[in-house]
Amino acid sequence: MKLLNKSFTRDGEGSVKLVPEEGEDLWHCYNLVREGDHVTATTFRKVARESGADSESEKVRLRLTIAVETVDFDPEGQAIRLSGRNLTETDEVKLGAYHTLELEPQRAFTLAKAVWDALDIERVKTACDPGASADLAAVLITEGLANVCLVGASTTLVKAKIEASLPRKRGAAAAGYDKAVTSFYDKVLAAVVRHVDWAVVRCLVIAGPGFAKDAFRAHLEAEAVRRELRVLILNRQKIVLAQASTAYKHSLKEVLASPAIASQIKDTKAARETNALQAFYAMLAADPARAFYGPGHVRAAAELGAVGTLLLSDSLLRVNDIQQRKAWAALVEGVAAGGGEALVFSAAHVSGEQLNQLSGVAAVLRFPLPELEDAELDA
């Protein structure tokens, strides 16, 4: 994300001008823009022009500001659609008329808020950090199915899904099996070449059940030499194998937890989230009085200064209620001020999806609180 201008005060009003540069930046924008915010961007509107008896329409380029009422995010199409009433007086769009703005990569927009809280300010800082990008690529593969994924600081995107119907290894169809498998591997290889940016990616993980992952790696290395794909040859050391129970996206949590992979991506946000969630589950099994989840229990533990690590899903922060936002921001700041670690998980990661199943908030405590463990507490 590129920051062009910022003018805001903490817990006060202000604006920021941003340029999303890639799909992951749009996830940050989606978490920043909420109902009631004002967004200014370039847009297009069809306008009817009358010429004599005939009328024709033409597309006019405009710069409008709208008061946001709805926010829709399309991660696959890499676009955010904002709908609301127009605040800019123009000949083409009446003041107060409904209009939809579309935020896309490489198109600047200005976001104005009545209140910039600590979580929004941290989101802008994180989004504009050049080190936060899709630094892990994964090929989840089994016979006849492969998913090519990019794991960034905030999102996990399936960039390509390759499916093939492979003939059986026995009987009359056996003759066509090798040819079908080779064709399948070629399609997966093409997806890797198309979507993996080796200038950014730290490692490419090939994972899955059985021996398909080993066979695909051998195919990739052989084809890289045969076709003289220098980018694959030069980055051969970044390609690692890992075990996974399936070739579907949800198996990435197993891949990220693998010691071999963790050592490759130990400094990334995705790895920190995975490790923190594993530590929470381990504590929940070993000493339940030191592992709380749910808003009521976590807030009660925080008030006692007991929270060592806070795990909070950003899905809880996408609310229009300012008081709820302030409460979550106060919880994060309170834990950090008390010397604890506050991790805001991305709901677009598999670890964030797991945390959402635990109500979206959890904590590992410094000391046990058995008196609160079984208490009925309001959220």
RACOR-V779525 format. One record per residue. N is the residue number from 1. SS is DSSP state (@ for helix, = for strand, . for the rest). OMEGA is omega in radians with two decimals (none if undefined). NEAR is the number of other ideal C-beta (glycine too) atoms within 8 Angstrom. Layout:
n:N ss:SS omega:OMEGA near:NEAR
n:N ss:SS omega:OMEGA near:NEAR
//
This chain:
n:1 ss:. omega:3.12 near:10
n:2 ss:= omega:3.11 near:7
n:3 ss:= omega:-3.13 near:10
n:4 ss:= omega:-3.11 near:7
n:5 ss:= omega:3.02 near:8
n:6 ss:= omega:-3.13 near:9
n:7 ss:= omega:3.13 near:6
n:8 ss:= omega:3.06 near:12
n:9 ss:. omega:-3.14 near:7
n:10 ss:= omega:-3.07 near:8
n:11 ss:. omega:3.08 near:6
n:12 ss:. omega:-3.12 near:8
n:13 ss:. omega:3.10 near:9
n:14 ss:= omega:-3.08 near:11
n:15 ss:= omega:3.09 near:12
n:16 ss:= omega:3.11 near:12
n:17 ss:= omega:-3.03 near:12
n:18 ss:= omega:2.99 near:17
n:19 ss:= omega:3.04 near:11
n:20 ss:. omega:-3.07 near:14
n:21 ss:. omega:-3.14 near:8
n:22 ss:. omega:-3.07 near:9
n:23 ss:@ omega:-3.12 near:10
n:24 ss:@ omega:3.11 near:14
n:25 ss:@ omega:3.13 near:13
n:26 ss:@ omega:3.08 near:17
n:27 ss:@ omega:3.09 near:14
n:28 ss:@ omega:3.12 near:15
n:29 ss:@ omega:3.13 near:14
n:30 ss:@ omega:3.13 near:11
n:31 ss:@ omega:3.14 near:10
n:32 ss:@ omega:-3.03 near:11
n:33 ss:. omega:3.11 near:12
n:34 ss:. omega:3.14 near:10
n:35 ss:. omega:-3.14 near:8
n:36 ss:. omega:3.08 near:7
n:37 ss:. omega:3.06 near:11
n:38 ss:= omega:-3.13 near:12
n:39 ss:= omega:3.11 near:16
n:40 ss:= omega:-3.12 near:10
n:41 ss:= omega:3.05 near:13
n:42 ss:= omega:-3.11 near:7
n:43 ss:= omega:3.13 near:12
n:44 ss:= omega:-3.12 near:7
n:45 ss:= omega:3.05 near:10
n:46 ss:= omega:-3.11 near:8
n:47 ss:= omega:3.13 near:9
n:48 ss:= omega:3.09 near:7
n:49 ss:= omega:3.13 near:8
n:50 ss:= omega:3.09 near:6
n:51 ss:= omega:-3.09 near:6
n:52 ss:. omega:-3.12 near:4
n:53 ss:. omega:-3.08 near:2
n:54 ss:= omega:3.03 near:6
n:55 ss:= omega:3.12 near:7
n:56 ss:= omega:-3.12 near:7
n:57 ss:= omega:3.08 near:8
n:58 ss:= omega:-3.12 near:7
n:59 ss:= omega:-3.08 near:8
n:60 ss:= omega:3.10 near:9
n:61 ss:= omega:-3.09 near:6
n:62 ss:= omega:2.98 near:12
n:63 ss:= omega:-3.03 near:7
n:64 ss:= omega:2.98 near:14
n:65 ss:= omega:3.10 near:9
n:66 ss:= omega:2.98 near:14
n:67 ss:= omega:-2.96 near:10
n:68 ss:= omega:3.05 near:15
n:69 ss:= omega:3.09 near:7
n:70 ss:= omega:3.13 near:8
n:71 ss:= omega:3.11 near:11
n:72 ss:= omega:-3.09 near:8
n:73 ss:= omega:3.08 near:8
n:74 ss:= omega:-3.08 near:9
n:75 ss:. omega:-3.14 near:11
n:76 ss:. omega:3.13 near:5
n:77 ss:. omega:-3.14 near:5
n:78 ss:. omega:3.12 near:9
n:79 ss:= omega:3.02 near:9
n:80 ss:= omega:3.13 near:14
n:81 ss:= omega:-3.13 near:11
n:82 ss:= omega:3.13 near:15
n:83 ss:= omega:3.12 near:12
n:84 ss:= omega:-3.10 near:12
n:85 ss:= omega:-3.12 near:10
n:86 ss:= omega:3.12 near:15
n:87 ss:. omega:-3.11 near:9
n:88 ss:. omega:-3.12 near:11
n:89 ss:. omega:3.10 near:3
n:90 ss:. omega:3.09 near:8
n:91 ss:. omega:-3.03 near:2
n:92 ss:. omega:-3.10 near:7
n:93 ss:. omega:-3.11 near:10
n:94 ss:. omega:3.07 near:5
n:95 ss:. omega:-3.14 near:7
n:96 ss:. omega:3.11 near:5
n:97 ss:. omega:3.12 near:8
n:98 ss:= omega:3.10 near:7
n:99 ss:= omega:3.11 near:13
n:100 ss:= omega:3.02 near:8
n:101 ss:= omega:3.11 near:13
n:102 ss:= omega:3.09 near:10
n:103 ss:= omega:-3.10 near:14
n:104 ss:= omega:3.06 near:10
n:105 ss:. omega:3.10 near:10
n:106 ss:. omega:3.07 near:6
n:107 ss:. omega:-3.07 near:10
n:108 ss:= omega:3.03 near:9
n:109 ss:= omega:3.12 near:13
n:110 ss:= omega:-3.13 near:12
n:111 ss:= omega:3.11 near:13
n:112 ss:= omega:-3.14 near:10
n:113 ss:= omega:3.04 near:12
n:114 ss:. omega:3.13 near:4
n:115 ss:. omega:3.03 near:8
n:116 ss:= omega:3.14 near:12
n:117 ss:. omega:-3.07 near:11
n:118 ss:@ omega:-3.11 near:9
n:119 ss:@ omega:3.10 near:12
n:120 ss:@ omega:3.14 near:10
n:121 ss:@ omega:3.10 near:11
n:122 ss:@ omega:3.11 near:9
n:123 ss:@ omega:3.11 near:11
n:124 ss:@ omega:3.13 near:14
n:125 ss:@ omega:3.14 near:8
n:126 ss:@ omega:-3.09 near:11
n:127 ss:@ omega:-3.08 near:13
n:128 ss:. omega:3.08 near:10
n:129 ss:. omega:-3.10 near:7
n:130 ss:. omega:3.14 near:5
n:131 ss:. omega:-3.11 near:4
n:132 ss:. omega:-3.11 near:11
n:133 ss:. omega:-3.10 near:10
n:134 ss:. omega:-3.00 near:14
n:135 ss:. omega:3.06 near:11
n:136 ss:= omega:3.05 near:16
n:137 ss:= omega:-3.12 near:15
n:138 ss:= omega:2.98 near:14
n:139 ss:= omega:3.08 near:16
n:140 ss:= omega:-2.93 near:17
n:141 ss:= omega:2.94 near:14
n:142 ss:= omega:-3.09 near:12
n:143 ss:. omega:3.07 near:7
n:144 ss:. omega:-3.14 near:8
n:145 ss:= omega:3.07 near:11
n:146 ss:= omega:3.04 near:16
n:147 ss:= omega:3.09 near:14
n:148 ss:= omega:-3.04 near:17
n:149 ss:= omega:2.99 near:14
n:150 ss:= omega:-3.13 near:14
n:151 ss:= omega:-3.14 near:14
n:152 ss:. omega:-3.13 near:14
n:153 ss:. omega:-3.05 near:12
n:154 ss:. omega:-3.08 near:12
n:155 ss:= omega:2.96 near:13
n:156 ss:= omega:-3.09 near:13
n:157 ss:= omega:3.00 near:12
n:158 ss:= omega:-3.07 near:9
n:159 ss:= omega:3.14 near:8
n:160 ss:= omega:3.04 near:10
n:161 ss:= omega:-3.10 near:8
n:162 ss:= omega:3.11 near:12
n:163 ss:= omega:3.12 near:7
n:164 ss:. omega:3.08 near:10
n:165 ss:. omega:-3.08 near:6
n:166 ss:. omega:3.10 near:10
n:167 ss:. omega:3.12 near:9
n:168 ss:. omega:-3.12 near:8
n:169 ss:. omega:-3.10 near:5
n:170 ss:. omega:3.03 near:5
n:171 ss:@ omega:-3.04 near:5
n:172 ss:@ omega:-3.09 near:4
n:173 ss:@ omega:-3.05 near:9
n:174 ss:@ omega:-3.10 near:10
n:175 ss:@ omega:-3.12 near:5
n:176 ss:@ omega:-3.06 near:8
n:177 ss:@ omega:-3.10 near:12
n:178 ss:@ omega:-3.14 near:6
n:179 ss:@ omega:-3.13 near:7
n:180 ss:@ omega:3.13 near:12
n:181 ss:@ omega:3.12 near:11
n:182 ss:@ omega:3.10 near:9
n:183 ss:@ omega:3.12 near:9
n:184 ss:@ omega:3.14 near:13
n:185 ss:@ omega:3.11 near:12
n:186 ss:@ omega:3.12 near:9
n:187 ss:@ omega:3.11 near:10
n:188 ss:@ omega:3.12 near:14
n:189 ss:@ omega:3.12 near:11
n:190 ss:@ omega:3.12 near:8
n:191 ss:@ omega:3.11 near:13
n:192 ss:@ omega:-3.14 near:13
n:193 ss:@ omega:-3.07 near:10
n:194 ss:@ omega:-2.95 near:7
n:195 ss:@ omega:-3.08 near:11
n:196 ss:. omega:3.09 near:11
n:197 ss:. omega:-3.03 near:7
n:198 ss:. omega:3.07 near:9
n:199 ss:. omega:-3.09 near:4
n:200 ss:. omega:-3.01 near:7
n:201 ss:. omega:3.12 near:14
n:202 ss:. omega:3.09 near:8
n:203 ss:= omega:3.06 near:12
n:204 ss:= omega:3.14 near:13
n:205 ss:= omega:3.02 near:13
n:206 ss:= omega:-3.01 near:15
n:207 ss:= omega:3.09 near:15
n:208 ss:= omega:3.10 near:13
n:209 ss:. omega:3.03 near:9
n:210 ss:. omega:-3.01 near:7
n:211 ss:. omega:-3.11 near:5
n:212 ss:@ omega:-3.13 near:12
n:213 ss:@ omega:3.13 near:14
n:214 ss:@ omega:-3.13 near:8
n:215 ss:@ omega:-3.14 near:10
n:216 ss:@ omega:3.12 near:14
n:217 ss:@ omega:3.11 near:11
n:218 ss:@ omega:3.11 near:8
n:219 ss:@ omega:-3.13 near:11
n:220 ss:@ omega:-3.11 near:14
n:221 ss:@ omega:3.13 near:10
n:222 ss:@ omega:-3.13 near:8
n:223 ss:@ omega:3.11 near:11
n:224 ss:@ omega:3.11 near:12
n:225 ss:@ omega:-3.09 near:8
n:226 ss:@ omega:-3.10 near:6
n:227 ss:. omega:-3.10 near:6
n:228 ss:. omega:3.08 near:7
n:229 ss:. omega:-3.00 near:9
n:230 ss:@ omega:-3.10 near:6
n:231 ss:@ omega:3.09 near:8
n:232 ss:@ omega:3.14 near:11
n:233 ss:@ omega:-3.09 near:10
n:234 ss:@ omega:-3.10 near:7
n:235 ss:. omega:-3.09 near:10
n:236 ss:@ omega:-3.10 near:9
n:237 ss:@ omega:3.14 near:4
n:238 ss:@ omega:-3.09 near:10
n:239 ss:= omega:-3.10 near:10
n:240 ss:= omega:3.11 near:11
n:241 ss:= omega:3.08 near:8
n:242 ss:= omega:3.12 near:13
n:243 ss:= omega:3.04 near:7
n:244 ss:. omega:-3.07 near:13
n:245 ss:. omega:3.12 near:6
n:246 ss:. omega:3.08 near:10
n:247 ss:. omega:-3.14 near:13
n:248 ss:. omega:-3.04 near:7
n:249 ss:@ omega:-3.06 near:10
n:250 ss:@ omega:3.13 near:8
n:251 ss:@ omega:3.10 near:14
n:252 ss:@ omega:3.14 near:14
n:253 ss:@ omega:3.07 near:11
n:254 ss:@ omega:-3.12 near:12
n:255 ss:@ omega:-3.11 near:14
n:256 ss:@ omega:-3.14 near:15
n:257 ss:@ omega:-3.12 near:9
n:258 ss:. omega:-3.13 near:10
n:259 ss:@ omega:-3.13 near:5
n:260 ss:@ omega:-3.13 near:8
n:261 ss:@ omega:-3.13 near:15
n:262 ss:@ omega:3.14 near:13
n:263 ss:@ omega:3.14 near:7
n:264 ss:@ omega:-3.02 near:10
n:265 ss:. omega:-3.00 near:14
n:266 ss:. omega:-3.10 near:7
n:267 ss:. omega:-3.07 near:4
n:268 ss:. omega:-3.14 near:12
n:269 ss:@ omega:-3.14 near:9
n:270 ss:@ omega:3.14 near:15
n:271 ss:@ omega:3.14 near:12
n:272 ss:@ omega:3.12 near:9
n:273 ss:@ omega:-3.14 near:14
n:274 ss:@ omega:-3.13 near:13
n:275 ss:@ omega:-3.13 near:9
n:276 ss:@ omega:3.14 near:13
n:277 ss:@ omega:3.08 near:13
n:278 ss:@ omega:3.13 near:9
n:279 ss:@ omega:3.12 near:10
n:280 ss:@ omega:-3.13 near:15
n:281 ss:@ omega:3.12 near:9
n:282 ss:@ omega:3.13 near:8
n:283 ss:@ omega:3.14 near:11
n:284 ss:@ omega:3.14 near:8
n:285 ss:@ omega:-3.04 near:6
n:286 ss:@ omega:-3.07 near:5
n:287 ss:. omega:-3.06 near:7
n:288 ss:@ omega:3.14 near:7
n:289 ss:@ omega:3.10 near:9
n:290 ss:@ omega:3.12 near:11
n:291 ss:= omega:-3.11 near:14
n:292 ss:= omega:2.97 near:12
n:293 ss:= omega:-3.04 near:11
n:294 ss:. omega:-3.07 near:12
n:295 ss:@ omega:-3.07 near:8
n:296 ss:@ omega:-3.10 near:9
n:297 ss:@ omega:-3.10 near:13
n:298 ss:@ omega:3.13 near:16
n:299 ss:@ omega:3.11 near:10
n:300 ss:@ omega:3.11 near:11
n:301 ss:@ omega:3.14 near:14
n:302 ss:@ omega:3.13 near:15
n:303 ss:@ omega:3.11 near:6
n:304 ss:. omega:3.14 near:7
n:305 ss:. omega:-3.03 near:7
n:306 ss:. omega:-3.02 near:10
n:307 ss:= omega:3.07 near:15
n:308 ss:= omega:3.11 near:9
n:309 ss:= omega:3.10 near:13
n:310 ss:= omega:3.10 near:16
n:311 ss:= omega:-3.06 near:14
n:312 ss:= omega:3.12 near:15
n:313 ss:= omega:3.13 near:13
n:314 ss:@ omega:3.06 near:12
n:315 ss:@ omega:3.11 near:9
n:316 ss:@ omega:-3.08 near:10
n:317 ss:@ omega:3.14 near:11
n:318 ss:. omega:3.13 near:8
n:319 ss:. omega:-3.13 near:8
n:320 ss:. omega:-3.14 near:6
n:321 ss:. omega:-3.08 near:6
n:322 ss:@ omega:-3.13 near:7
n:323 ss:@ omega:3.08 near:6
n:324 ss:@ omega:3.11 near:8
n:325 ss:@ omega:-3.13 near:12
n:326 ss:@ omega:-3.13 near:9
n:327 ss:@ omega:3.11 near:8
n:328 ss:@ omega:3.12 near:12
n:329 ss:@ omega:3.13 near:11
n:330 ss:@ omega:3.12 near:8
n:331 ss:@ omega:3.14 near:14
n:332 ss:@ omega:-3.12 near:14
n:333 ss:@ omega:-3.14 near:10
n:334 ss:@ omega:3.12 near:9
n:335 ss:@ omega:3.14 near:13
n:336 ss:@ omega:-3.13 near:9
n:337 ss:@ omega:3.14 near:6
n:338 ss:. omega:3.12 near:9
n:339 ss:. omega:3.10 near:3
n:340 ss:. omega:3.12 near:11
n:341 ss:= omega:3.13 near:9
n:342 ss:= omega:-3.13 near:12
n:343 ss:= omega:3.06 near:11
n:344 ss:= omega:-3.08 near:11
n:345 ss:= omega:3.03 near:14
n:346 ss:. omega:3.11 near:13
n:347 ss:. omega:3.12 near:10
n:348 ss:= omega:3.02 near:9
n:349 ss:. omega:3.12 near:14
n:350 ss:@ omega:3.11 near:11
n:351 ss:@ omega:3.09 near:13
n:352 ss:@ omega:3.09 near:15
n:353 ss:@ omega:3.10 near:10
n:354 ss:@ omega:-3.13 near:10
n:355 ss:@ omega:3.12 near:14
n:356 ss:@ omega:3.10 near:11
n:357 ss:. omega:3.10 near:5
n:358 ss:. omega:3.13 near:10
n:359 ss:. omega:3.09 near:8
n:360 ss:. omega:3.11 near:9
n:361 ss:= omega:-3.14 near:15
n:362 ss:= omega:-3.12 near:14
n:363 ss:= omega:2.95 near:16
n:364 ss:= omega:-3.02 near:13
n:365 ss:= omega:3.08 near:14
n:366 ss:. omega:-3.13 near:8
n:367 ss:. omega:-3.08 near:6
n:368 ss:. omega:3.06 near:7
n:369 ss:. omega:-3.09 near:13
n:370 ss:@ omega:-3.13 near:6
n:371 ss:@ omega:3.12 near:5
n:372 ss:@ omega:-3.01 near:11
n:373 ss:@ omega:-3.07 near:10
n:374 ss:. omega:-3.12 near:3
n:375 ss:. omega:3.04 near:8
n:376 ss:. omega:-3.08 near:2
n:377 ss:. omega:3.10 near:10
n:378 ss:. omega:3.11 near:3
n:379 ss:. omega:none near:5
//
